Amino acid sequence: MSTHVTGRFTGWHMTAIIVAFFAVVVTVNLFMARMASATFGSVVVDNSYVASQHFNRWLDEAATEKAIGWSAETIRTEGGGLSVTVTGLPSGPATLVAVARHPLGGEPDQQLTFERQADGRFLSHQSLPAGRWRLRLEVSAQGRKWRTEGDVL
């Protein structure tokens, strides 16, 4: 009968296993943190404490705006501009301004101004580069303000 003798398992072996394990964990964490920070476009708020002091006012403004009952539909025109139709908007003078933000911060914000057409639509003076954009609209009419946000593809 023959016996097979293997090497002894020493403290150095255990040390190598622990070091290798933690090296993999740290490497994966560093990779994930790098990917997360590279794809996050911007700061949500500059100071969360100051933002928290305005939270109830923001809720009240949102409830007031919702009660107005307006809605907006945005489409791209052939020239790259935007056409916005605001449903429920009263006739008479109205202004529409917008800020287009790239979802991942890859492009700088675009300030857009609009002109109201005879049919009630608003056409932008500026064109918007191709791609996906997050559009924040602010409509003012008869002393009321209404804001909304939506995607433009």
N, C-alpha and C positions, 0 to 999 in steps of 0.2 A: 504494500500500500504506500502510495506516495502522498506527501503533504505539500500543499501549495502555500507558501508563505508570502504575504503581501507586506508592503511598507506600513509602518506604524502611522496612525493618525495623531499628529502632534498639535501643539498649540499654534505653531506657525500655519498649519493648514486651516485651522479655525479662523485665525487672523486674516488670512487671504480671502476666505469665504465672506467674512463680515465686511472687509474693505471693498471687495468686488460688489457685494449687494448694495452698500451705501453709495458707491460710485455710480451704479446704474440709477438708483433713486434720485440722486442729486442731478445727474445728467438729464433725466427725463423732466424733472421739475424746472430746470433752467430752460430747457427747450420749450416747454409749455408756457412758461412765464414770458419768454421772448416772443412767442407767437401771439399771445394774448395782448401784449403791449404794442406789437407792430400792427395789429388789426383794429385797435381802438382809436377812433378818429379824433376825439377831442374831449374836453372837460365838460361834464354835464352841468355842474354849477361851480362857480369859483369858491364859494364859501357855503357849506351846507347849513351852518347855524343861521346865517342871514336868510338863506332860502327858506328855512323852516319857519321864520317869523312872518313870512308872506304867504304861507300855505293856505290858511283859511280864506284870505282875500282872493287867492287864485281859485279856490273852490267856488266862492260866491260869483266871481266873474264868469267862470265856466257855466254855472247854472243859469246866469242871466243870458249868456250867449246861446245856450241850448234852447232857452225859452223863446228866443227870436224866431227860430224855426227855419232859418236859411240853410241851404246846402249848396255845395259847389261841385262842378264837374270840370276837370281839366284835361285837355287833349293837346297834343303837339300839332303844330301846323307844318306844312311842307317845308317852309324855310327854317325850321328849328325853333320858331317862336311858340308861345303858348296861347291857347284860347280857353278862357274860363267862362263858364255859364253859371251864374248864381241864381238858384231857384228861390222864389219867395221875396226877392229884392224889390222894394217899391220903386215905382218910376220916379224920375227926378235925378238930381245930381248924386253921384256915388263915386267913391274912389276905391281903388284896389292896389295894394302894394304886396310884394312877396319877397321872400328870401328862399332861394333854392340851396339846399345843402347836400353835398355828396355823402351817402350813408357811411362810408368808411374814411371820410376825410381826405380822399385821394385828390380832390379838386378843391380850389378855394370856393367859399360861399359866393353866390351870385345874387346881387340885388336886382329885382325886376320891377319895372313900373308898367302900368297898363293904361290903356285908353278905352273908354266905353264906346261901343259901336251903336248904330241906330237900332239894331235888332236886340240890344241888351247885353250882348256878349262883351267880354273884355279881351283885348288883344295886347300882348306884351310888346314893348318897344325893342327889347333885347331878345336875342336868340339864346337858347340853352344848349350847351354841348351835349352830344349824344351820350346815352347811358342812363343809369337809374339815379334819380334825384328825389330828395324829400323836400316838398314844397310847403312852406308856411305862409298862408294867405291871411291878410287883414283887410276886411271890407268895412268902409265907413259910409253910412247913409242916414240922413235925418237925425243926426246926433247920436246914433247908435254905432257901436263897433262890434264886429263879429270876426272871430278868428277860427281857423281850422288848419289842419295839417294832413297831407296825404302824399302818396307816391306818384311820381311821374316817370314812366318808363320810356 
